[in-house]
């Protein structure tokens, strides 16, 4: 079963994209919660949750949880960089083996 060049690029590209998104997700959540809290006039920090009313509900605890998820990025970003390096190595090895088999 032969894999054409477009399919190979799509498969490796999707995995690269997934690794980047998963590595950056905690930072995206923290930044997003901070921007959202600021836009509705609420305070968010990692010290404690503050009451924040949005559409009649208190979302202070949720915003605090999402903001604190940013600390998890200290682990996911380096792990994502290592995963990208490993996946790039797999891609290069795949291309070399494919070239040698022709």
Biopython code that builds the backbone (N, CA, C, O; Angstrom):
import numpy as np
from Bio.PDB.StructureBuilder import StructureBuilder

atoms = [
    (1, "UNK", "N", (0.840, -1.169, 0.000)),
    (1, "UNK", "CA", (0.000, 0.000, 0.000)),
    (1, "UNK", "C", (0.890, 1.239, 0.000)),
    (1, "UNK", "O", (1.625, 1.478, 0.958)),
    (2, "UNK", "N", (0.827, 1.996, -1.031)),
    (2, "UNK", "CA", (1.662, 3.189, -1.162)),
    (2, "UNK", "C", (0.938, 4.399, -0.582)),
    (2, "UNK", "O", (-0.267, 4.579, -0.758)),
    (3, "UNK", "N", (1.716, 5.216, 0.110)),
    (3, "UNK", "CA", (1.181, 6.453, 0.665)),
    (3, "UNK", "C", (1.717, 7.595, -0.178)),
    (3, "UNK", "O", (2.929, 7.751, -0.321)),
    (4, "UNK", "N", (0.825, 8.385, -0.730)),
    (4, "UNK", "CA", (1.302, 9.489, -1.551)),
    (4, "UNK", "C", (1.828, 10.621, -0.672)),
    (4, "UNK", "O", (1.579, 10.660, 0.533)),
    (5, "UNK", "N", (2.556, 11.536, -1.296)),
    (5, "UNK", "CA", (3.226, 12.617, -0.569)),
    (5, "UNK", "C", (2.238, 13.506, 0.189)),
    (5, "UNK", "O", (2.534, 13.926, 1.307)),
    (6, "UNK", "N", (1.076, 13.801, -0.388)),
    (6, "UNK", "CA", (0.086, 14.645, 0.265)),
    (6, "UNK", "C", (-0.475, 14.005, 1.525)),
    (6, "UNK", "O", (-0.671, 14.676, 2.538)),
    (7, "UNK", "N", (-0.730, 12.719, 1.458)),
    (7, "UNK", "CA", (-1.248, 12.001, 2.609)),
    (7, "UNK", "C", (-0.216, 11.951, 3.729)),
    (7, "UNK", "O", (-0.564, 12.094, 4.901)),
    (8, "UNK", "N", (1.040, 11.752, 3.377)),
    (8, "UNK", "CA", (2.113, 11.720, 4.370)),
    (8, "UNK", "C", (2.248, 13.075, 5.057)),
    (8, "UNK", "O", (2.374, 13.150, 6.279)),
    (9, "UNK", "N", (2.220, 14.135, 4.269)),
    (9, "UNK", "CA", (2.318, 15.475, 4.839)),
    (9, "UNK", "C", (1.119, 15.775, 5.729)),
    (9, "UNK", "O", (1.270, 16.404, 6.776)),
    (10, "UNK", "N", (-0.061, 15.336, 5.332)),
    (10, "UNK", "CA", (-1.262, 15.567, 6.129)),
    (10, "UNK", "C", (-1.175, 14.844, 7.467)),
    (10, "UNK", "O", (-1.484, 15.420, 8.510)),
    (11, "UNK", "N", (-0.757, 13.590, 7.435)),
    (11, "UNK", "CA", (-0.670, 12.809, 8.675)),
    (11, "UNK", "C", (0.353, 13.406, 9.636)),
    (11, "UNK", "O", (0.055, 13.607, 10.814)),
    (12, "UNK", "N", (1.539, 13.686, 9.148)),
    (12, "UNK", "CA", (2.564, 14.264, 10.018)),
    (12, "UNK", "C", (2.172, 15.672, 10.455)),
    (12, "UNK", "O", (2.436, 16.065, 11.591)),
    (13, "UNK", "N", (1.551, 16.425, 9.568)),
    (13, "UNK", "CA", (1.124, 17.779, 9.905)),
    (13, "UNK", "C", (0.066, 17.800, 10.987)),
    (13, "UNK", "O", (0.108, 18.644, 11.882)),
    (14, "UNK", "N", (-0.886, 16.877, 10.917)),
    (14, "UNK", "CA", (-1.925, 16.814, 11.942)),
    (14, "UNK", "C", (-1.350, 16.479, 13.310)),
    (14, "UNK", "O", (-1.781, 17.035, 14.320)),
    (15, "UNK", "N", (-0.386, 15.579, 13.347)),
    (15, "UNK", "CA", (0.240, 15.228, 14.625)),
    (15, "UNK", "C", (1.044, 16.408, 15.164)),
    (15, "UNK", "O", (0.998, 16.691, 16.362)),
    (16, "UNK", "N", (1.785, 17.102, 14.290)),
    (16, "UNK", "CA", (2.506, 18.300, 14.724)),
    (16, "UNK", "C", (1.532, 19.319, 15.312)),
    (16, "UNK", "O", (1.794, 19.886, 16.373)),
    (17, "UNK", "N", (0.418, 19.552, 14.633)),
    (17, "UNK", "CA", (-0.582, 20.514, 15.090)),
    (17, "UNK", "C", (-1.158, 20.093, 16.438)),
    (17, "UNK", "O", (-1.322, 20.927, 17.328)),
    (18, "UNK", "N", (-1.465, 18.817, 16.593)),
    (18, "UNK", "CA", (-2.017, 18.313, 17.858)),
    (18, "UNK", "C", (-1.025, 18.488, 19.002)),
    (18, "UNK", "O", (-1.415, 18.866, 20.107)),
    (19, "UNK", "N", (0.252, 18.215, 18.747)),
    (19, "UNK", "CA", (1.274, 18.383, 19.785)),
    (19, "UNK", "C", (1.358, 19.839, 20.211)),
    (19, "UNK", "O", (1.412, 20.133, 21.405)),
    (20, "UNK", "N", (1.370, 20.753, 19.249)),
    (20, "UNK", "CA", (1.474, 22.182, 19.568)),
    (20, "UNK", "C", (0.262, 22.636, 20.372)),
    (20, "UNK", "O", (0.415, 23.338, 21.372)),
    (21, "UNK", "N", (-0.931, 22.250, 19.957)),
    (21, "UNK", "CA", (-2.147, 22.657, 20.667)),
    (21, "UNK", "C", (-2.159, 22.107, 22.087)),
    (21, "UNK", "O", (-2.463, 22.841, 23.028)),
    (22, "UNK", "N", (-1.835, 20.831, 22.259)),
    (22, "UNK", "CA", (-1.839, 20.239, 23.594)),
    (22, "UNK", "C", (-0.774, 20.862, 24.489)),
    (22, "UNK", "O", (-0.990, 21.026, 25.689)),
    (23, "UNK", "N", (0.365, 21.208, 23.917)),
    (23, "UNK", "CA", (1.432, 21.822, 24.715)),
    (23, "UNK", "C", (1.053, 23.229, 25.156)),
    (23, "UNK", "O", (1.398, 23.645, 26.262)),
    (24, "UNK", "N", (0.354, 23.959, 24.313)),
    (24, "UNK", "CA", (0.009, 25.349, 24.620)),
    (24, "UNK", "C", (-1.345, 25.523, 25.300)),
    (24, "UNK", "O", (-1.668, 26.622, 25.750)),
    (25, "UNK", "N", (-2.140, 24.463, 25.382)),
    (25, "UNK", "CA", (-3.497, 24.579, 25.911)),
    (25, "UNK", "C", (-3.573, 25.182, 27.313)),
    (25, "UNK", "O", (-4.410, 26.059, 27.528)),
    (26, "UNK", "N", (-2.754, 24.769, 28.276)),
    (26, "UNK", "CA", (-2.850, 25.411, 29.594)),
    (26, "UNK", "C", (-2.560, 26.911, 29.556)),
    (26, "UNK", "O", (-3.219, 27.682, 30.254)),
    (27, "UNK", "N", (-1.601, 27.329, 28.763)),
    (27, "UNK", "CA", (-1.304, 28.756, 28.645)),
    (27, "UNK", "C", (-2.442, 29.489, 27.961)),
    (27, "UNK", "O", (-2.774, 30.611, 28.343)),
    (28, "UNK", "N", (-3.046, 28.871, 26.953)),
    (28, "UNK", "CA", (-4.182, 29.481, 26.261)),
    (28, "UNK", "C", (-5.360, 29.646, 27.225)),
    (28, "UNK", "O", (-6.026, 30.681, 27.220)),
    (29, "UNK", "N", (-5.614, 28.630, 28.048)),
    (29, "UNK", "CA", (-6.706, 28.717, 29.017)),
    (29, "UNK", "C", (-6.454, 29.824, 30.037)),
    (29, "UNK", "O", (-7.373, 30.567, 30.381)),
    (30, "UNK", "N", (-5.227, 29.938, 30.520)),
    (30, "UNK", "CA", (-4.906, 30.967, 31.513)),
    (30, "UNK", "C", (-5.052, 32.363, 30.919)),
    (30, "UNK", "O", (-5.642, 33.247, 31.540)),
    (31, "UNK", "N", (-4.525, 32.556, 29.740)),
    (31, "UNK", "CA", (-4.626, 33.868, 29.090)),
    (31, "UNK", "C", (-6.076, 34.181, 28.747)),
    (31, "UNK", "O", (-6.530, 35.311, 28.924)),
    (32, "UNK", "N", (-6.794, 33.189, 28.262)),
    (32, "UNK", "CA", (-8.204, 33.388, 27.916)),
    (32, "UNK", "C", (-9.053, 33.737, 29.128)),
    (32, "UNK", "O", (-9.916, 34.611, 29.048)),
    (33, "UNK", "N", (-8.819, 33.062, 30.251)),
    (33, "UNK", "CA", (-9.601, 33.376, 31.453)),
    (33, "UNK", "C", (-9.273, 34.771, 31.965)),
    (33, "UNK", "O", (-10.156, 35.476, 32.454)),
    (34, "UNK", "N", (-8.028, 35.167, 31.858)),
    (34, "UNK", "CA", (-7.633, 36.511, 32.282)),
    (34, "UNK", "C", (-8.279, 37.580, 31.403)),
    (34, "UNK", "O", (-8.791, 38.579, 31.907)),
    (35, "UNK", "N", (-8.251, 37.367, 30.100)),
    (35, "UNK", "CA", (-8.867, 38.327, 29.174)),
    (35, "UNK", "C", (-10.379, 38.395, 29.391)),
    (35, "UNK", "O", (-10.961, 39.480, 29.407)),
    (36, "UNK", "N", (-11.014, 37.226, 29.558)),
    (36, "UNK", "CA", (-12.461, 37.200, 29.769)),
    (36, "UNK", "C", (-12.828, 37.896, 31.074)),
    (36, "UNK", "O", (-13.764, 38.694, 31.109)),
    (37, "UNK", "N", (-12.093, 37.597, 32.154)),
    (37, "UNK", "CA", (-12.378, 38.231, 33.443)),
    (37, "UNK", "C", (-12.202, 39.735, 33.356)),
    (37, "UNK", "O", (-12.995, 40.488, 33.922)),
    (38, "UNK", "N", (-11.177, 40.176, 32.658)),
    (38, "UNK", "CA", (-10.949, 41.611, 32.505)),
    (38, "UNK", "C", (-12.067, 42.267, 31.693)),
    (38, "UNK", "O", (-12.466, 43.398, 31.971)),
    (39, "UNK", "N", (-12.563, 41.552, 30.698)),
    (39, "UNK", "CA", (-13.602, 42.129, 29.842)),
    (39, "UNK", "C", (-14.939, 42.277, 30.562)),
    (39, "UNK", "O", (-15.736, 43.142, 30.199)),
    (40, "UNK", "N", (-15.200, 41.452, 31.576)),
    (40, "UNK", "CA", (-16.460, 41.584, 32.317)),
    (40, "UNK", "C", (-16.250, 42.274, 33.668)),
    (40, "UNK", "O", (-17.167, 42.337, 34.487)),
    (41, "UNK", "N", (-15.040, 42.789, 33.895)),
    (41, "UNK", "CA", (-14.768, 43.568, 35.090)),
    (41, "UNK", "C", (-14.540, 42.774, 36.348)),
    (41, "UNK", "O", (-14.860, 43.240, 37.442)),
    (42, "UNK", "N", (-13.993, 41.581, 36.216)),
    (42, "UNK", "CA", (-13.721, 40.738, 37.381)),
    (42, "UNK", "C", (-12.220, 40.648, 37.621)),
    (42, "UNK", "O", (-11.408, 40.899, 36.731)),
    (43, "UNK", "N", (-11.882, 40.284, 38.844)),
    (43, "UNK", "CA", (-10.478, 40.102, 39.201)),
    (43, "UNK", "C", (-10.176, 38.610, 39.229)),
    (43, "UNK", "O", (-10.959, 37.818, 39.752)),
    (44, "UNK", "N", (-9.034, 38.236, 38.661)),
    (44, "UNK", "CA", (-8.607, 36.844, 38.694)),
    (44, "UNK", "C", (-7.119, 36.815, 39.009)),
    (44, "UNK", "O", (-6.326, 37.534, 38.402)),
    (45, "UNK", "N", (-6.756, 35.975, 39.964)),
    (45, "UNK", "CA", (-5.351, 35.758, 40.296)),
    (45, "UNK", "C", (-5.201, 34.362, 40.882)),
    (45, "UNK", "O", (-6.189, 33.682, 41.162)),
    (46, "UNK", "N", (-3.945, 33.942, 41.065)),
    (46, "UNK", "CA", (-3.730, 32.587, 41.544)),
    (46, "UNK", "C", (-3.826, 32.475, 43.061)),
    (46, "UNK", "O", (-3.796, 31.368, 43.599)),
    (47, "UNK", "N", (-3.941, 33.603, 43.757)),
    (47, "UNK", "CA", (-4.005, 33.589, 45.216)),
    (47, "UNK", "C", (-5.298, 33.000, 45.749)),
    (47, "UNK", "O", (-5.276, 32.157, 46.646)),
    (48, "UNK", "N", (-6.418, 33.435, 45.207)),
    (48, "UNK", "CA", (-7.714, 32.934, 45.646)),
    (48, "UNK", "C", (-8.754, 33.290, 44.590)),
    (48, "UNK", "O", (-8.512, 34.109, 43.703)),
    (49, "UNK", "N", (-9.904, 32.661, 44.706)),
    (49, "UNK", "CA", (-10.960, 33.000, 43.751)),
    (49, "UNK", "C", (-11.747, 34.189, 44.294)),
    (49, "UNK", "O", (-11.939, 34.325, 45.503)),
    (50, "UNK", "N", (-12.187, 35.028, 43.398)),
    (50, "UNK", "CA", (-12.964, 36.204, 43.746)),
    (50, "UNK", "C", (-14.345, 36.066, 43.120)),
    (50, "UNK", "O", (-14.481, 35.511, 42.029)),
    (51, "UNK", "N", (-15.371, 36.568, 43.804)),
    (51, "UNK", "CA", (-16.715, 36.482, 43.223)),
    (51, "UNK", "C", (-16.774, 37.223, 41.887)),
    (51, "UNK", "O", (-16.258, 38.333, 41.753)),
    (52, "UNK", "N", (-17.402, 36.599, 40.921)),
    (52, "UNK", "CA", (-17.521, 37.192, 39.592)),
    (52, "UNK", "C", (-18.861, 36.753, 39.006)),
    (52, "UNK", "O", (-19.052, 35.587, 38.658)),
    (53, "UNK", "N", (-19.765, 37.689, 38.905)),
    (53, "UNK", "CA", (-21.084, 37.370, 38.375)),
    (53, "UNK", "C", (-21.109, 37.556, 36.861)),
    (53, "UNK", "O", (-20.704, 38.591, 36.333)),
    (54, "UNK", "N", (-21.592, 36.530, 36.188)),
    (54, "UNK", "CA", (-21.750, 36.572, 34.741)),
    (54, "UNK", "C", (-23.063, 35.886, 34.414)),
    (54, "UNK", "O", (-23.227, 34.693, 34.668)),
    (55, "UNK", "N", (-23.991, 36.634, 33.854)),
    (55, "UNK", "CA", (-25.315, 36.138, 33.487)),
    (55, "UNK", "C", (-26.014, 35.488, 34.688)),
    (55, "UNK", "O", (-26.681, 34.464, 34.541)),
    (56, "UNK", "N", (-25.858, 36.084, 35.865)),
    (56, "UNK", "CA", (-26.536, 35.602, 37.055)),
    (56, "UNK", "C", (-25.855, 34.469, 37.787)),
    (56, "UNK", "O", (-26.386, 33.983, 38.786)),
    (57, "UNK", "N", (-24.711, 34.037, 37.331)),
    (57, "UNK", "CA", (-23.994, 32.941, 37.986)),
    (57, "UNK", "C", (-22.613, 33.414, 38.413)),
    (57, "UNK", "O", (-21.995, 34.256, 37.762)),
    (58, "UNK", "N", (-22.143, 32.850, 39.529)),
    (58, "UNK", "CA", (-20.797, 33.159, 39.994)),
    (58, "UNK", "C", (-19.811, 32.219, 39.297)),
    (58, "UNK", "O", (-19.832, 31.009, 39.521)),
    (59, "UNK", "N", (-18.949, 32.789, 38.451)),
    (59, "UNK", "CA", (-17.971, 31.979, 37.724)),
    (59, "UNK", "C", (-16.551, 32.237, 38.231)),
    (59, "UNK", "O", (-15.580, 31.911, 37.548)),
    (60, "UNK", "N", (-16.429, 32.817, 39.417)),
    (60, "UNK", "CA", (-15.120, 33.134, 39.979)),
    (60, "UNK", "C", (-14.246, 31.909, 40.174)),
    (60, "UNK", "O", (-13.054, 31.941, 39.868)),
    (61, "UNK", "N", (-14.832, 30.823, 40.685)),
    (61, "UNK", "CA", (-14.049, 29.600, 40.896)),
    (61, "UNK", "C", (-13.559, 29.011, 39.568)),
    (61, "UNK", "O", (-12.422, 28.549, 39.464)),
    (62, "UNK", "N", (-14.419, 29.034, 38.573)),
    (62, "UNK", "CA", (-14.038, 28.503, 37.256)),
    (62, "UNK", "C", (-12.924, 29.333, 36.637)),
    (62, "UNK", "O", (-11.961, 28.783, 36.103)),
    (63, "UNK", "N", (-13.052, 30.659, 36.707)),
    (63, "UNK", "CA", (-12.002, 31.524, 36.167)),
    (63, "UNK", "C", (-10.689, 31.321, 36.912)),
    (63, "UNK", "O", (-9.618, 31.319, 36.306)),
    (64, "UNK", "N", (-10.778, 31.149, 38.232)),
    (64, "UNK", "CA", (-9.572, 30.908, 39.019)),
    (64, "UNK", "C", (-8.911, 29.594, 38.614)),
    (64, "UNK", "O", (-7.692, 29.530, 38.455)),
    (65, "UNK", "N", (-9.720, 28.544, 38.446)),
    (65, "UNK", "CA", (-9.177, 27.249, 38.031)),
    (65, "UNK", "C", (-8.485, 27.348, 36.673)),
    (65, "UNK", "O", (-7.380, 26.833, 36.498)),
    (66, "UNK", "N", (-9.127, 28.001, 35.723)),
    (66, "UNK", "CA", (-8.539, 28.137, 34.387)),
    (66, "UNK", "C", (-7.264, 28.971, 34.423)),
    (66, "UNK", "O", (-6.312, 28.686, 33.696)),
    (67, "UNK", "N", (-7.243, 29.999, 35.268)),
    (67, "UNK", "CA", (-6.063, 30.841, 35.375)),
    (67, "UNK", "C", (-4.891, 30.063, 35.981)),
    (67, "UNK", "O", (-3.755, 30.197, 35.526)),
    (68, "UNK", "N", (-5.163, 29.264, 36.989)),
    (68, "UNK", "CA", (-4.109, 28.482, 37.634)),
    (68, "UNK", "C", (-3.596, 27.372, 36.714)),
    (68, "UNK", "O", (-2.482, 26.883, 36.900)),
    (69, "UNK", "N", (-4.399, 26.971, 35.725)),
    (69, "UNK", "CA", (-3.930, 25.981, 34.753)),
    (69, "UNK", "C", (-2.687, 26.461, 34.007)),
    (69, "UNK", "O", (-1.947, 25.650, 33.451)),
    (70, "UNK", "N", (-2.455, 27.765, 33.992)),
    (70, "UNK", "CA", (-1.261, 28.308, 33.351)),
    (70, "UNK", "C", (0.026, 27.756, 33.934)),
    (70, "UNK", "O", (1.027, 27.634, 33.228)),
    (71, "UNK", "N", (0.009, 27.418, 35.226)),
    (71, "UNK", "CA", (1.206, 26.837, 35.836)),
    (71, "UNK", "C", (1.519, 25.459, 35.240)),
    (71, "UNK", "O", (2.677, 25.044, 35.205)),
    (72, "UNK", "N", (0.509, 24.772, 34.785)),
    (72, "UNK", "CA", (0.711, 23.461, 34.161)),
    (72, "UNK", "C", (1.514, 23.593, 32.865)),
    (72, "UNK", "O", (2.147, 22.637, 32.418)),
    (73, "UNK", "N", (1.479, 24.785, 32.270)),
    (73, "UNK", "CA", (2.233, 25.023, 31.038)),
    (73, "UNK", "C", (3.740, 24.906, 31.267)),
    (73, "UNK", "O", (4.495, 24.672, 30.324)),
    (74, "UNK", "N", (4.178, 25.069, 32.515)),
    (74, "UNK", "CA", (5.604, 24.881, 32.810)),
    (74, "UNK", "C", (6.052, 23.449, 32.528)),
    (74, "UNK", "O", (7.240, 23.195, 32.327)),
    (75, "UNK", "N", (5.112, 22.526, 32.513)),
    (75, "UNK", "CA", (5.440, 21.136, 32.177)),
    (75, "UNK", "C", (5.068, 20.800, 30.741)),
    (75, "UNK", "O", (5.801, 20.076, 30.067)),
    (76, "UNK", "N", (3.938, 21.314, 30.263)),
    (76, "UNK", "CA", (3.471, 20.893, 28.945)),
    (76, "UNK", "C", (4.269, 21.511, 27.802)),
    (76, "UNK", "O", (4.436, 20.873, 26.762)),
    (77, "UNK", "N", (4.763, 22.728, 27.967)),
    (77, "UNK", "CA", (5.517, 23.348, 26.874)),
    (77, "UNK", "C", (6.848, 22.636, 26.645)),
    (77, "UNK", "O", (7.156, 22.310, 25.498)),
    (78, "UNK", "N", (7.666, 22.373, 27.695)),
    (78, "UNK", "CA", (8.885, 21.599, 27.439)),
    (78, "UNK", "C", (8.602, 20.179, 26.939)),
    (78, "UNK", "O", (9.325, 19.661, 26.088)),
    (79, "UNK", "N", (7.549, 19.555, 27.472)),
    (79, "UNK", "CA", (7.199, 18.209, 26.999)),
    (79, "UNK", "C", (6.759, 18.258, 25.536)),
    (79, "UNK", "O", (7.078, 17.356, 24.761)),
    (80, "UNK", "N", (6.035, 19.298, 25.163)),
    (80, "UNK", "CA", (5.623, 19.459, 23.770)),
    (80, "UNK", "C", (6.809, 19.700, 22.855)),
    (80, "UNK", "O", (6.845, 19.192, 21.734)),
    (81, "UNK", "N", (7.785, 20.474, 23.327)),
    (81, "UNK", "CA", (8.994, 20.708, 22.529)),
    (81, "UNK", "C", (9.754, 19.400, 22.316)),
    (81, "UNK", "O", (10.256, 19.137, 21.223)),
    (82, "UNK", "N", (9.835, 18.585, 23.364)),
    (82, "UNK", "CA", (10.500, 17.284, 23.235)),
    (82, "UNK", "C", (9.723, 16.375, 22.283)),
    (82, "UNK", "O", (10.318, 15.664, 21.472)),
    (83, "UNK", "N", (8.405, 16.400, 22.383)),
    (83, "UNK", "CA", (7.581, 15.580, 21.490)),
    (83, "UNK", "C", (7.720, 16.041, 20.041)),
    (83, "UNK", "O", (7.747, 15.215, 19.129)),
    (84, "UNK", "N", (7.808, 17.362, 19.820)),
    (84, "UNK", "CA", (8.006, 17.867, 18.460)),
    (84, "UNK", "C", (9.363, 17.445, 17.914)),
    (84, "UNK", "O", (9.474, 17.081, 16.743)),
    (85, "UNK", "N", (10.386, 17.491, 18.742)),
    (85, "UNK", "CA", (11.717, 17.063, 18.306)),
    (85, "UNK", "C", (11.712, 15.569, 17.954)),
    (85, "UNK", "O", (12.283, 15.157, 16.944)),
    (86, "UNK", "N", (11.069, 14.779, 18.789)),
    (86, "UNK", "CA", (10.983, 13.344, 18.526)),
    (86, "UNK", "C", (10.186, 13.074, 17.253)),
    (86, "UNK", "O", (10.581, 12.239, 16.439)),
    (87, "UNK", "N", (9.071, 13.773, 17.080)),
    (87, "UNK", "CA", (8.249, 13.558, 15.894)),
    (87, "UNK", "C", (8.966, 14.019, 14.627)),
    (87, "UNK", "O", (8.815, 13.405, 13.571)),
    (88, "UNK", "N", (9.738, 15.086, 14.726)),
    (88, "UNK", "CA", (10.534, 15.535, 13.575)),
    (88, "UNK", "C", (11.586, 14.489, 13.228)),
    (88, "UNK", "O", (11.869, 14.256, 12.053)),
    (89, "UNK", "N", (12.164, 13.861, 14.248)),
    (89, "UNK", "CA", (13.135, 12.793, 13.997)),
    (89, "UNK", "C", (12.481, 11.610, 13.308)),
    (89, "UNK", "O", (13.064, 11.010, 12.404)),
    (90, "UNK", "N", (11.268, 11.273, 13.736)),
    (90, "UNK", "CA", (10.538, 10.173, 13.102)),
    (90, "UNK", "C", (10.243, 10.516, 11.645)),
    (90, "UNK", "O", (10.359, 9.659, 10.769)),
    (91, "UNK", "N", (9.864, 11.759, 11.382)),
    (91, "UNK", "CA", (9.590, 12.185, 10.009)),
    (91, "UNK", "C", (10.831, 12.089, 9.143)),
    (91, "UNK", "O", (10.773, 11.572, 8.027)),
    (92, "UNK", "N", (11.959, 12.588, 9.650)),
    (92, "UNK", "CA", (13.209, 12.528, 8.878)),
    (92, "UNK", "C", (13.605, 11.071, 8.620)),
    (92, "UNK", "O", (13.994, 10.718, 7.507)),
    (93, "UNK", "N", (13.504, 10.238, 9.642)),
    (93, "UNK", "CA", (13.830, 8.818, 9.468)),
    (93, "UNK", "C", (12.898, 8.166, 8.449)),
    (93, "UNK", "O", (13.342, 7.375, 7.617)),
    (94, "UNK", "N", (11.626, 8.494, 8.511)),
    (94, "UNK", "CA", (10.662, 7.948, 7.554)),
    (94, "UNK", "C", (11.028, 8.363, 6.125)),
    (94, "UNK", "O", (11.005, 7.541, 5.209)),
    (95, "UNK", "N", (11.365, 9.639, 5.944)),
    (95, "UNK", "CA", (11.725, 10.119, 4.613)),
    (95, "UNK", "C", (13.018, 9.474, 4.110)),
    (95, "UNK", "O", (13.126, 9.149, 2.928)),
    (96, "UNK", "N", (13.995, 9.289, 4.996)),
    (96, "UNK", "CA", (15.251, 8.638, 4.594)),
    (96, "UNK", "C", (14.994, 7.192, 4.192)),
    (96, "UNK", "O", (15.474, 6.744, 3.151)),
    (97, "UNK", "N", (14.239, 6.457, 5.006)),
    (97, "UNK", "CA", (13.943, 5.063, 4.677)),
    (97, "UNK", "C", (13.124, 4.950, 3.398)),
    (97, "UNK", "O", (13.305, 4.018, 2.615)),
    (98, "UNK", "N", (12.241, 5.888, 3.198)),
    (98, "UNK", "CA", (11.450, 5.888, 1.976)),
    (98, "UNK", "C", (12.321, 6.140, 0.748)),
    (98, "UNK", "O", (12.130, 5.525, -0.301)),
    (99, "UNK", "N", (13.282, 7.056, 0.897)),
    (99, "UNK", "CA", (14.201, 7.376, -0.208)),
    (99, "UNK", "C", (15.106, 6.163, -0.513)),
    (99, "UNK", "O", (15.374, 5.863, -1.676)),
    (100, "UNK", "N", (15.565, 5.479, 0.531)),
    (100, "UNK", "CA", (16.445, 4.317, 0.323)),
    (100, "UNK", "C", (15.718, 3.134, -0.263)),
    (100, "UNK", "O", (16.334, 2.313, -0.943)),
    (101, "UNK", "N", (14.418, 3.019, -0.021)),
    (101, "UNK", "CA", (13.682, 1.875, -0.550)),
    (101, "UNK", "C", (13.360, 2.017, -2.034)),
    (101, "UNK", "O", (12.951, 1.042, -2.665)),
    (102, "UNK", "N", (13.531, 3.188, -2.597)),
    (102, "UNK", "CA", (13.235, 3.401, -4.020)),
    (102, "UNK", "C", (14.341, 2.946, -4.895)),
    (102, "UNK", "O", (14.247, 3.057, -6.118)),
]
sb = StructureBuilder()
sb.init_structure("model")
sb.init_model(0)
sb.init_chain("A")
sb.init_seg("    ")
for serial, (resi, resn, name, xyz) in enumerate(atoms, 1):
    if name == "N":
        sb.init_residue(resn, " ", resi, " ")
    sb.init_atom(name, np.array(xyz, "f"), 0.0, 1.0, " ", f" {name:<3s}", serial, name[0])
structure = sb.get_structure()
